[in-house]
Amino acid sequence: VDYYYRFKWTEIQDYTTGNFIYTTLDSKVHAAIDRGSRFNFGIMGHYPGQGVQVDGSFLGYPLPVHNAMQAEPVFKDWQDTRTDFPGYDSWTPNWNAPSFRAAYNKMIDSVVYHLKHTTYKGWNEWDVVGYVEIRTFGATGEWTAYNLTTNKGGPTNSIATAATQEQFIDDFVARV
């Protein structure tokens, strides 16, 4: 039986420093190897309602990514105030932000490099990976959510264009 795990971005990259951390990733891969299983996973680009609070809203991706989007002249991330789910106010990435895409790609590159250059019990970690899901886009990486197509109070340029979505796929395939 294959082993599967859906990572939060911040399980791979520290919230505040942006440093890459592989403790959870390695423990999950090692569990799969110990079971004689393949390891399948995805890394969510956005996990709303979880994480550290920044200006009263949860941040489900690393703070340096948020800061980079806030520094962009046009494509800033935005606070999604949830009247339907009080207490789950979250920062939402601007899916079209070049800084978001660059940071996510850098994280994926780091993970792939780490897995290809790390061994456990004689196994190269990358060799036990069965598949990697493209979870770049949407709440919990499911490519669907109410605020992705209607932006519910976000900037008009925060709705992912078809070109942005295609670029997420192209970027991911090129890396994995």
C-alpha positions, 0 to 999 in steps of 0.5 A: 500500500502506498503512503500519502501525505499532503504537506503545508508549504510551511512544513517545508519552508519555515514561516519566518526565516524562509529556510528550508526544513526537511524533518517532516518530509524525511520522516514521511519518506522514511515511514514509506521506506520502512513499510516497503511502500511508495511515497506520494505527496503534494505541497499546498501553496495555500492553506487558509485558516492556519498558520501564524497571524499577520495583521489579524489574519492567518498566513498559510505560506511563508512570511517572506513570500507574503512580504515579497507579494506586498512589495510588488507594485501590482500583484499583492496578496490580500486579506480574506475576511471570512464572514461565513467562517468567523475566526478563519480570516486568511491572507490569500495569495495573488495567484498572478504574482510573479513573486508567489510563483518564483517562491513556490518553484524555488521550494519545489526545486529544493524538495526535489534536490533534497530527495534526489540527494538523500538516502535512508537505509540504502534507498535514495529518497527520490526513488521511492516517490510514486507521484507528486501532486500539483497543489500550487493553486487554490485553498489546500491546493485543490484548484477550487475555492470560492475566492479563486474565481470571484475573489470575494473582496480581493483585488480584481487582478487576484483571480488566476488567469488561464495563462497563470494556471497553465504556467503553474502546470508547466513550471511544476512539470518542468521541475518534477 
